[in-house]
């Protein structure tokens, strides 16, 4: 697995973005970008070379589900790998995210092994 990829971490909470980035660093991923909502994330995705999007679901301006739908409908970035990390944990929510185009789904709180396993499956 190539760990030298650019990863965009999108979450409205700075502490959660920091936790995810720290976890990625512990797994050997050092090239990370950040966005605080889906609208900003979409702008970053359209201007930067990002190979993996990690996004929260519940955010202002544009939530993670809408972000996934926007990514999948844009020919420039439609094949981007996407991992959703959210507090939404019902089977219906997870199925909705996967149906929208998420490649993986983790519920918060999560541990390093769960993140690593999901990254191995996606990448």
N, CA, C and O atoms as a GROMACS GRO file, in nm:
protein
  492
    1UNK      N    1   0.084  -0.118   0.000
    1UNK     CA    2   0.000   0.000   0.000
    1UNK      C    3   0.088   0.124   0.000
    1UNK      O    4   0.182   0.136   0.080
    2UNK      N    5   0.058   0.215  -0.090
    2UNK     CA    6   0.133   0.341  -0.099
    2UNK      C    7   0.091   0.435   0.013
    2UNK      O    8  -0.024   0.478   0.018
    3UNK      N    9   0.184   0.466   0.102
    3UNK     CA   10   0.153   0.556   0.213
    3UNK      C   11   0.193   0.700   0.183
    3UNK      O   12   0.180   0.789   0.268
    4UNK      N   13   0.241   0.724   0.062
    4UNK     CA   14   0.284   0.857   0.022
    4UNK      C   15   0.173   0.928  -0.057
    4UNK      O   16   0.202   1.001  -0.152
    5UNK      N   17   0.048   0.904  -0.019
    5UNK     CA   18  -0.064   0.965  -0.090
    5UNK      C   19  -0.114   1.089  -0.015
    5UNK      O   20  -0.086   1.106   0.104
    6UNK      N   21  -0.185   1.174  -0.085
    6UNK     CA   22  -0.245   1.292  -0.023
    6UNK      C   23  -0.384   1.257   0.028
    6UNK      O   24  -0.467   1.204  -0.045
    7UNK      N   25  -0.407   1.286   0.156
    7UNK     CA   26  -0.534   1.254   0.221
    7UNK      C   27  -0.597   1.383   0.271
    7UNK      O   28  -0.533   1.462   0.339
    8UNK      N   29  -0.724   1.403   0.237
    8UNK     CA   30  -0.800   1.518   0.287
    8UNK      C   31  -0.889   1.471   0.401
    8UNK      O   32  -0.973   1.383   0.383
    9UNK      N   33  -0.870   1.530   0.518
    9UNK     CA   34  -0.950   1.499   0.637
    9UNK      C   35  -1.051   1.612   0.656
    9UNK      O   36  -1.013   1.727   0.675
   10UNK      N   37  -1.180   1.577   0.652
   10UNK     CA   38  -1.287   1.677   0.660
   10UNK      C   39  -1.375   1.648   0.781
   10UNK      O   40  -1.440   1.544   0.788
   11UNK      N   41  -1.374   1.741   0.874
   11UNK     CA   42  -1.458   1.731   0.994
   11UNK      C   43  -1.473   1.871   1.050
   11UNK      O   44  -1.379   1.951   1.044
   12UNK      N   45  -1.591   1.903   1.103
   12UNK     CA   46  -1.613   2.038   1.156
   12UNK      C   47  -1.544   2.060   1.289
   12UNK      O   48  -1.528   2.175   1.332
   13UNK      N   49  -1.502   1.954   1.356
   13UNK     CA   50  -1.434   1.967   1.484
   13UNK      C   51  -1.283   1.956   1.467
   13UNK      O   52  -1.232   1.854   1.420
   14UNK      N   53  -1.212   2.061   1.504
   14UNK     CA   54  -1.066   2.063   1.494
   14UNK      C   55  -1.004   1.947   1.571
   14UNK      O   56  -0.909   1.885   1.524
   15UNK      N   57  -1.057   1.917   1.690
   15UNK     CA   58  -1.000   1.808   1.770
   15UNK      C   59  -1.013   1.674   1.698
   15UNK      O   60  -0.923   1.590   1.705
   16UNK      N   61  -1.124   1.652   1.629
   16UNK     CA   62  -1.141   1.526   1.556
   16UNK      C   63  -1.048   1.520   1.436
   16UNK      O   64  -0.988   1.416   1.408
   17UNK      N   65  -1.035   1.633   1.364
   17UNK     CA   66  -0.940   1.635   1.251
   17UNK      C   67  -0.800   1.603   1.302
   17UNK      O   68  -0.727   1.525   1.240
   18UNK      N   69  -0.762   1.663   1.414
   18UNK     CA   70  -0.629   1.640   1.471
   18UNK      C   71  -0.610   1.494   1.511
   18UNK      O   72  -0.504   1.437   1.489
   19UNK      N   73  -0.713   1.434   1.571
   19UNK     CA   74  -0.706   1.294   1.612
   19UNK      C   75  -0.690   1.203   1.491
   19UNK      O   76  -0.610   1.110   1.493
   20UNK      N   77  -0.767   1.229   1.387
   20UNK     CA   78  -0.758   1.146   1.265
   20UNK      C   79  -0.620   1.161   1.201
   20UNK      O   80  -0.560   1.062   1.160
   21UNK      N   81  -0.572   1.284   1.191
   21UNK     CA   82  -0.439   1.308   1.131
   21UNK      C   83  -0.330   1.243   1.213
   21UNK      O   84  -0.237   1.184   1.158
   22UNK      N   85  -0.340   1.252   1.346
   22UNK     CA   86  -0.241   1.187   1.433
   22UNK      C   87  -0.244   1.036   1.411
   22UNK      O   88  -0.139   0.971   1.404
   23UNK      N   89  -0.363   0.979   1.400
   23UNK     CA   90  -0.377   0.836   1.374
   23UNK      C   91  -0.316   0.798   1.240
   23UNK      O   92  -0.246   0.697   1.229
   24UNK      N   93  -0.343   0.879   1.138
   24UNK     CA   94  -0.285   0.854   1.006
   24UNK      C   95  -0.132   0.859   1.012
   24UNK      O   96  -0.065   0.775   0.953
   25UNK      N   97  -0.078   0.957   1.085
   25UNK     CA   98   0.067   0.969   1.100
   25UNK      C   99   0.125   0.844   1.167
   25UNK      O  100   0.231   0.796   1.127
   26UNK      N  101   0.055   0.792   1.267
   26UNK     CA  102   0.101   0.671   1.336
   26UNK      C  103   0.103   0.551   1.243
   26UNK      O  104   0.180   0.457   1.264
   27UNK      N  105   0.017   0.554   1.140
   27UNK     CA  106   0.012   0.444   1.042
   27UNK      C  107   0.106   0.469   0.923
   27UNK      O  108   0.113   0.388   0.831
   28UNK      N  109   0.179   0.582   0.926
   28UNK     CA  110   0.278   0.610   0.822
   28UNK      C  111   0.231   0.702   0.711
   28UNK      O  112   0.302   0.723   0.614
   29UNK      N  113   0.110   0.757   0.726
   29UNK     CA  114   0.058   0.853   0.627
   29UNK      C  115   0.088   0.994   0.675
   29UNK      O  116   0.035   1.037   0.778
   30UNK      N  117   0.171   1.067   0.602
   30UNK     CA  118   0.213   1.200   0.648
   30UNK      C  119   0.162   1.315   0.563
   30UNK      O  120   0.173   1.430   0.604
   31UNK      N  121   0.104   1.287   0.446
   31UNK     CA  122   0.060   1.394   0.356
   31UNK      C  123  -0.090   1.418   0.373
   31UNK      O  124  -0.172   1.355   0.307
   32UNK      N  125  -0.123   1.510   0.463
   32UNK     CA  126  -0.264   1.536   0.493
   32UNK      C  127  -0.300   1.683   0.471
   32UNK      O  128  -0.220   1.774   0.493
   33UNK      N  129  -0.423   1.700   0.428
   33UNK     CA  130  -0.484   1.832   0.415
   33UNK      C  131  -0.608   1.830   0.503
   33UNK      O  132  -0.657   1.724   0.538
   34UNK      N  133  -0.659   1.950   0.538
   34UNK     CA  134  -0.776   1.958   0.625
   34UNK      C  135  -0.882   2.049   0.567
   34UNK      O  136  -0.852   2.145   0.495
   35UNK      N  137  -1.008   2.018   0.599
   35UNK     CA  138  -1.120   2.105   0.565
   35UNK      C  139  -1.223   2.094   0.677
   35UNK      O  140  -1.240   1.987   0.736
   36UNK      N  141  -1.291   2.205   0.705
   36UNK     CA  142  -1.387   2.205   0.818
   36UNK      C  143  -1.531   2.179   0.776
   36UNK      O  144  -1.618   2.167   0.862
   37UNK      N  145  -1.557   2.169   0.646
   37UNK     CA  146  -1.690   2.132   0.600
   37UNK      C  147  -1.682   2.082   0.456
   37UNK      O  148  -1.578   2.093   0.391
   38UNK      N  149  -1.793   2.029   0.408
   38UNK     CA  150  -1.795   1.971   0.275
   38UNK      C  151  -1.771   2.072   0.164
   38UNK      O  152  -1.710   2.038   0.062
   39UNK      N  153  -1.818   2.193   0.182
   39UNK     CA  154  -1.800   2.296   0.079
   39UNK      C  155  -1.652   2.326   0.058
   39UNK      O  156  -1.605   2.333  -0.055
   40UNK      N  157  -1.580   2.345   0.167
   40UNK     CA  158  -1.436   2.371   0.160
   40UNK      C  159  -1.364   2.248   0.105
   40UNK      O  160  -1.273   2.259   0.023
   41UNK      N  161  -1.406   2.130   0.150
   41UNK     CA  162  -1.344   2.006   0.103
   41UNK      C  163  -1.357   1.992  -0.048
   41UNK      O  164  -1.262   1.954  -0.115
   42UNK      N  165  -1.474   2.022  -0.101
   42UNK     CA  166  -1.495   2.010  -0.245
   42UNK      C  167  -1.402   2.104  -0.322
   42UNK      O  168  -1.348   2.067  -0.426
   43UNK      N  169  -1.383   2.225  -0.270
   43UNK     CA  170  -1.290   2.320  -0.333
   43UNK      C  171  -1.148   2.264  -0.332
   43UNK      O  172  -1.077   2.274  -0.432
   44UNK      N  173  -1.107   2.205  -0.220
   44UNK     CA  174  -0.973   2.145  -0.211
   44UNK      C  175  -0.961   2.029  -0.309
   44UNK      O  176  -0.860   2.017  -0.379
   45UNK      N  177  -1.062   1.945  -0.314
   45UNK     CA  178  -1.057   1.828  -0.403
   45UNK      C  179  -1.046   1.867  -0.550
   45UNK      O  180  -0.986   1.795  -0.630
   46UNK      N  181  -1.102   1.981  -0.585
   46UNK     CA  182  -1.099   2.026  -0.724
   46UNK      C  183  -0.970   2.100  -0.760
   46UNK      O  184  -0.944   2.125  -0.878
   47UNK      N  185  -0.891   2.138  -0.659
   47UNK     CA  186  -0.769   2.213  -0.686
   47UNK      C  187  -0.641   2.140  -0.648
   47UNK      O  188  -0.533   2.175  -0.696
   48UNK      N  189  -0.651   2.040  -0.561
   48UNK     CA  190  -0.533   1.966  -0.514
   48UNK      C  191  -0.540   1.822  -0.563
   48UNK      O  192  -0.647   1.773  -0.600
   49UNK      N  193  -0.427   1.755  -0.564
   49UNK     CA  194  -0.422   1.614  -0.602
   49UNK      C  195  -0.443   1.529  -0.477
   49UNK      O  196  -0.347   1.495  -0.407
   50UNK      N  197  -0.566   1.495  -0.449
   50UNK     CA  198  -0.602   1.415  -0.331
   50UNK      C  199  -0.640   1.275  -0.376
   50UNK      O  200  -0.716   1.258  -0.472
   51UNK      N  201  -0.587   1.175  -0.306
   51UNK     CA  202  -0.616   1.036  -0.343
   51UNK      C  203  -0.711   0.966  -0.248
   51UNK      O  204  -0.765   0.860  -0.280
   52UNK      N  205  -0.732   1.024  -0.128
   52UNK     CA  206  -0.824   0.967  -0.032
   52UNK      C  207  -0.893   1.080   0.044
   52UNK      O  208  -0.828   1.173   0.092
   53UNK      N  209  -1.024   1.070   0.054
   53UNK     CA  210  -1.104   1.164   0.133
   53UNK      C  211  -1.155   1.091   0.255
   53UNK      O  212  -1.219   0.986   0.244
   54UNK      N  213  -1.128   1.147   0.372
   54UNK     CA  214  -1.187   1.098   0.496
   54UNK      C  215  -1.280   1.208   0.543
   54UNK      O  216  -1.237   1.321   0.565
   55UNK      N  217  -1.409   1.176   0.558
   55UNK     CA  218  -1.505   1.280   0.592
   55UNK      C  219  -1.601   1.238   0.702
   55UNK      O  220  -1.638   1.122   0.714
   56UNK      N  221  -1.639   1.336   0.782
   56UNK     CA  222  -1.746   1.323   0.879
   56UNK      C  223  -1.878   1.335   0.804
   56UNK      O  224  -1.880   1.380   0.690
   57UNK      N  225  -1.988   1.297   0.866
   57UNK     CA  226  -2.119   1.312   0.805
   57UNK      C  227  -2.179   1.447   0.844
   57UNK      O  228  -2.219   1.524   0.758
   58UNK      N  229  -2.186   1.476   0.974
   58UNK     CA  230  -2.258   1.592   1.026
   58UNK      C  231  -2.169   1.717   1.030
   58UNK      O  232  -2.086   1.733   1.119
   59UNK      N  233  -2.188   1.804   0.931
   59UNK     CA  234  -2.113   1.929   0.922
   59UNK      C  235  -2.205   2.037   0.867
   59UNK      O  236  -2.303   2.008   0.798
   60UNK      N  237  -2.173   2.162   0.897
   60UNK     CA  238  -2.248   2.274   0.843
   60UNK      C  239  -2.209   2.298   0.698
   60UNK      O  240  -2.113   2.240   0.648
   61UNK      N  241  -2.283   2.382   0.630
   61UNK     CA  242  -2.261   2.425   0.492
   61UNK      C  243  -2.284   2.312   0.390
   61UNK      O  244  -2.366   2.326   0.300
   62UNK      N  245  -2.211   2.202   0.403
   62UNK     CA  246  -2.235   2.083   0.321
   62UNK      C  247  -2.194   1.963   0.404
   62UNK      O  248  -2.079   1.952   0.446
   63UNK      N  249  -2.289   1.873   0.429
   63UNK     CA  250  -2.255   1.757   0.512
   63UNK      C  251  -2.179   1.652   0.430
   63UNK      O  252  -2.166   1.664   0.308
   64UNK      N  253  -2.130   1.552   0.499
   64UNK     CA  254  -2.047   1.450   0.435
   64UNK      C  255  -2.120   1.368   0.330
   64UNK      O  256  -2.061   1.330   0.229
   65UNK      N  257  -2.248   1.340   0.353
   65UNK     CA  258  -2.324   1.264   0.255
   65UNK      C  259  -2.338   1.342   0.125
   65UNK      O  260  -2.320   1.287   0.016
   66UNK      N  261  -2.369   1.470   0.135
   66UNK     CA  262  -2.379   1.554   0.016
   66UNK      C  263  -2.242   1.567  -0.051
   66UNK      O  264  -2.234   1.569  -0.174
   67UNK      N  265  -2.137   1.576   0.028
   67UNK     CA  266  -2.001   1.583  -0.028
   67UNK      C  267  -1.972   1.459  -0.111
   67UNK      O  268  -1.919   1.469  -0.222
   68UNK      N  269  -2.006   1.342  -0.058
   68UNK     CA  270  -1.984   1.219  -0.133
   68UNK      C  271  -2.060   1.222  -0.265
   68UNK      O  272  -2.006   1.186  -0.370
   69UNK      N  273  -2.185   1.264  -0.260
   69UNK     CA  274  -2.266   1.272  -0.382
   69UNK      C  275  -2.205   1.369  -0.484
   69UNK      O  276  -2.205   1.342  -0.604
   70UNK      N  277  -2.154   1.482  -0.436
   70UNK     CA  278  -2.091   1.580  -0.524
   70UNK      C  279  -1.964   1.523  -0.588
   70UNK      O  280  -1.939   1.544  -0.706
   71UNK      N  281  -1.886   1.451  -0.508
   71UNK     CA  282  -1.764   1.388  -0.561
   71UNK      C  283  -1.799   1.287  -0.669
   71UNK      O  284  -1.740   1.288  -0.777
   72UNK      N  285  -1.894   1.200  -0.641
   72UNK     CA  286  -1.930   1.094  -0.735
   72UNK      C  287  -1.993   1.148  -0.863
   72UNK      O  288  -1.990   1.080  -0.966
   73UNK      N  289  -2.050   1.268  -0.859
   73UNK     CA  290  -2.112   1.325  -0.979
   73UNK      C  291  -2.018   1.413  -1.060
   73UNK      O  292  -2.056   1.465  -1.164
   74UNK      N  293  -1.894   1.431  -1.011
   74UNK     CA  294  -1.797   1.516  -1.079
   74UNK      C  295  -1.696   1.427  -1.154
   74UNK      O  296  -1.624   1.350  -1.091
   75UNK      N  297  -1.692   1.438  -1.285
   75UNK     CA  298  -1.607   1.350  -1.365
   75UNK      C  299  -1.459   1.361  -1.328
   75UNK      O  300  -1.384   1.265  -1.345
   76UNK      N  301  -1.415   1.476  -1.280
   76UNK     CA  302  -1.274   1.496  -1.246
   76UNK      C  303  -1.232   1.414  -1.123
   76UNK      O  304  -1.118   1.368  -1.116
   77UNK      N  305  -1.322   1.397  -1.028
   77UNK     CA  306  -1.285   1.333  -0.901
   77UNK      C  307  -1.374   1.214  -0.865
   77UNK      O  308  -1.369   1.167  -0.751
   78UNK      N  309  -1.454   1.166  -0.957
   78UNK     CA  310  -1.555   1.064  -0.927
   78UNK      C  311  -1.496   0.931  -0.879
   78UNK      O  312  -1.567   0.854  -0.813
   79UNK      N  313  -1.370   0.903  -0.910
   79UNK     CA  314  -1.308   0.776  -0.870
   79UNK      C  315  -1.229   0.785  -0.739
   79UNK      O  316  -1.162   0.690  -0.701
   80UNK      N  317  -1.237   0.898  -0.672
   80UNK     CA  318  -1.167   0.920  -0.546
   80UNK      C  319  -1.210   0.817  -0.442
   80UNK      O  320  -1.328   0.783  -0.433
   81UNK      N  321  -1.115   0.767  -0.364
   81UNK     CA  322  -1.146   0.676  -0.254
   81UNK      C  323  -1.200   0.759  -0.138
   81UNK      O  324  -1.144   0.863  -0.104
   82UNK      N  325  -1.309   0.710  -0.075
   82UNK     CA  326  -1.374   0.786   0.033
   82UNK      C  327  -1.400   0.696   0.153
   82UNK      O  328  -1.457   0.587   0.140
   83UNK      N  329  -1.358   0.744   0.270
   83UNK     CA  330  -1.387   0.679   0.398
   83UNK      C  331  -1.467   0.776   0.483
   83UNK      O  332  -1.424   0.888   0.508
   84UNK      N  333  -1.585   0.733   0.528
   84UNK     CA  334  -1.664   0.817   0.617
   84UNK      C  335  -1.642   0.771   0.760
   84UNK      O  336  -1.646   0.652   0.790
   85UNK      N  337  -1.618   0.868   0.849
   85UNK     CA  338  -1.606   0.842   0.992
   85UNK      C  339  -1.711   0.927   1.061
   85UNK      O  340  -1.705   1.050   1.054
   86UNK      N  341  -1.808   0.863   1.127
   86UNK     CA  342  -1.922   0.937   1.179
   86UNK      C  343  -1.975   0.875   1.308
   86UNK      O  344  -1.950   0.758   1.338
   87UNK      N  345  -2.049   0.956   1.384
   87UNK     CA  346  -2.118   0.904   1.502
   87UNK      C  347  -2.247   0.833   1.463
   87UNK      O  348  -2.303   0.758   1.544
   88UNK      N  349  -2.294   0.855   1.341
   88UNK     CA  350  -2.415   0.785   1.294
   88UNK      C  351  -2.382   0.638   1.280
   88UNK      O  352  -2.292   0.600   1.204
   89UNK      N  353  -2.454   0.554   1.354
   89UNK     CA  354  -2.414   0.413   1.359
   89UNK      C  355  -2.526   0.314   1.326
   89UNK      O  356  -2.508   0.194   1.346
   90UNK      N  357  -2.638   0.361   1.278
   90UNK     CA  358  -2.744   0.267   1.242
   90UNK      C  359  -2.710   0.199   1.109
   90UNK      O  360  -2.637   0.255   1.026
   91UNK      N  361  -2.762   0.080   1.090
   91UNK     CA  362  -2.738   0.007   0.965
   91UNK      C  363  -2.791   0.086   0.846
   91UNK      O  364  -2.733   0.083   0.738
   92UNK      N  365  -2.902   0.158   0.867
   92UNK     CA  366  -2.960   0.240   0.760
   92UNK      C  367  -2.865   0.354   0.720
   92UNK      O  368  -2.847   0.380   0.602
   93UNK      N  369  -2.805   0.420   0.820
   93UNK     CA  370  -2.711   0.530   0.791
   93UNK      C  371  -2.589   0.477   0.714
   93UNK      O  372  -2.547   0.536   0.615
   94UNK      N  373  -2.535   0.366   0.761
   94UNK     CA  374  -2.417   0.308   0.696
   94UNK      C  375  -2.450   0.267   0.553
   94UNK      O  376  -2.373   0.294   0.461
   95UNK      N  377  -2.566   0.204   0.534
   95UNK     CA  378  -2.608   0.164   0.400
   95UNK      C  379  -2.628   0.285   0.309
   95UNK      O  380  -2.596   0.280   0.190
   96UNK      N  381  -2.681   0.394   0.365
   96UNK     CA  382  -2.702   0.516   0.287
   96UNK      C  383  -2.569   0.575   0.241
   96UNK      O  384  -2.556   0.618   0.126
   97UNK      N  385  -2.471   0.577   0.330
   97UNK     CA  386  -2.339   0.631   0.295
   97UNK      C  387  -2.272   0.545   0.188
   97UNK      O  388  -2.212   0.598   0.094
   98UNK      N  389  -2.281   0.414   0.201
   98UNK     CA  390  -2.221   0.324   0.103
   98UNK      C  391  -2.293   0.338  -0.032
   98UNK      O  392  -2.229   0.340  -0.137
   99UNK      N  393  -2.425   0.348  -0.027
   99UNK     CA  394  -2.502   0.365  -0.150
   99UNK      C  395  -2.468   0.497  -0.220
   99UNK      O  396  -2.471   0.504  -0.343
  100UNK      N  397  -2.436   0.600  -0.142
  100UNK     CA  398  -2.399   0.729  -0.201
  100UNK      C  399  -2.261   0.726  -0.264
  100UNK      O  400  -2.229   0.808  -0.349
  101UNK      N  401  -2.177   0.628  -0.221
  101UNK     CA  402  -2.046   0.615  -0.283
  101UNK      C  403  -1.929   0.605  -0.188
  101UNK      O  404  -1.814   0.605  -0.233
  102UNK      N  405  -1.953   0.597  -0.057
  102UNK     CA  406  -1.841   0.578   0.037
  102UNK      C  407  -1.781   0.439   0.015
  102UNK      O  408  -1.855   0.342  -0.003
  103UNK      N  409  -1.650   0.430   0.018
  103UNK     CA  410  -1.582   0.302   0.002
  103UNK      C  411  -1.568   0.228   0.135
  103UNK      O  412  -1.545   0.107   0.138
  104UNK      N  413  -1.582   0.302   0.245
  104UNK     CA  414  -1.572   0.244   0.378
  104UNK      C  415  -1.642   0.334   0.479
  104UNK      O  416  -1.669   0.450   0.451
  105UNK      N  417  -1.670   0.277   0.597
  105UNK     CA  418  -1.744   0.351   0.699
  105UNK      C  419  -1.696   0.306   0.837
  105UNK      O  420  -1.690   0.187   0.867
  106UNK      N  421  -1.662   0.404   0.921
  106UNK     CA  422  -1.620   0.377   1.058
  106UNK      C  423  -1.708   0.462   1.150
  106UNK      O  424  -1.734   0.579   1.122
  107UNK      N  425  -1.753   0.401   1.260
  107UNK     CA  426  -1.828   0.480   1.357
  107UNK      C  427  -1.734   0.531   1.466
  107UNK      O  428  -1.638   0.464   1.505
  108UNK      N  429  -1.764   0.652   1.514
  108UNK     CA  430  -1.688   0.712   1.624
  108UNK      C  431  -1.747   0.664   1.755
  108UNK      O  432  -1.868   0.645   1.763
  109UNK      N  433  -1.665   0.644   1.856
  109UNK     CA  434  -1.519   0.652   1.853
  109UNK      C  435  -1.460   0.529   1.783
  109UNK      O  436  -1.522   0.424   1.777
  110UNK      N  437  -1.340   0.545   1.731
  110UNK     CA  438  -1.275   0.436   1.660
  110UNK      C  439  -1.136   0.415   1.717
  110UNK      O  440  -1.084   0.499   1.790
  111UNK      N  441  -1.076   0.301   1.684
  111UNK     CA  442  -0.938   0.277   1.728
  111UNK      C  443  -0.847   0.266   1.606
  111UNK      O  444  -0.893   0.260   1.493
  112UNK      N  445  -0.719   0.264   1.633
  112UNK     CA  446  -0.618   0.264   1.527
  112UNK      C  447  -0.630   0.141   1.438
  112UNK      O  448  -0.612   0.150   1.316
  113UNK      N  449  -0.659   0.026   1.496
  113UNK     CA  450  -0.671  -0.098   1.419
  113UNK      C  451  -0.788  -0.091   1.322
  113UNK      O  452  -0.777  -0.136   1.208
  114UNK      N  453  -0.899  -0.036   1.366
  114UNK     CA  454  -1.016  -0.021   1.278
  114UNK      C  455  -0.983   0.070   1.160
  114UNK      O  456  -1.018   0.040   1.046
  115UNK      N  457  -0.914   0.181   1.188
  115UNK     CA  458  -0.874   0.273   1.082
  115UNK      C  459  -0.780   0.202   0.985
  115UNK      O  460  -0.796   0.211   0.863
  116UNK      N  461  -0.681   0.132   1.039
  116UNK     CA  462  -0.584   0.063   0.954
  116UNK      C  463  -0.652  -0.042   0.866
  116UNK      O  464  -0.623  -0.052   0.747
  117UNK      N  465  -0.743  -0.120   0.924
  117UNK     CA  466  -0.814  -0.222   0.847
  117UNK      C  467  -0.895  -0.160   0.734
  117UNK      O  468  -0.895  -0.211   0.622
  118UNK      N  469  -0.963  -0.051   0.763
  118UNK     CA  470  -1.043   0.016   0.659
  118UNK      C  471  -0.954   0.072   0.549
  118UNK      O  472  -0.987   0.061   0.431
  119UNK      N  473  -0.841   0.132   0.586
  119UNK     CA  474  -0.750   0.186   0.486
  119UNK      C  475  -0.694   0.073   0.399
  119UNK      O  476  -0.680   0.090   0.277
  120UNK      N  477  -0.662  -0.041   0.460
  120UNK     CA  478  -0.613  -0.156   0.383
  120UNK      C  479  -0.718  -0.202   0.282
  120UNK      O  480  -0.684  -0.237   0.169
  121UNK      N  481  -0.843  -0.204   0.322
  121UNK     CA  482  -0.951  -0.247   0.232
  121UNK      C  483  -0.975  -0.148   0.119
  121UNK      O  484  -1.001  -0.187   0.005
  122UNK      N  485  -0.965  -0.019   0.150
  122UNK     CA  486  -0.995   0.085   0.051
  122UNK      C  487  -0.880   0.105  -0.048
  122UNK      O  488  -0.900   0.119  -0.168
  123UNK      N  489  -0.758   0.107   0.007
  123UNK     CA  490  -0.642   0.137  -0.077
  123UNK      C  491  -0.582   0.010  -0.134
  123UNK      O  492  -0.483   0.016  -0.207
   0.00000   0.00000   0.00000
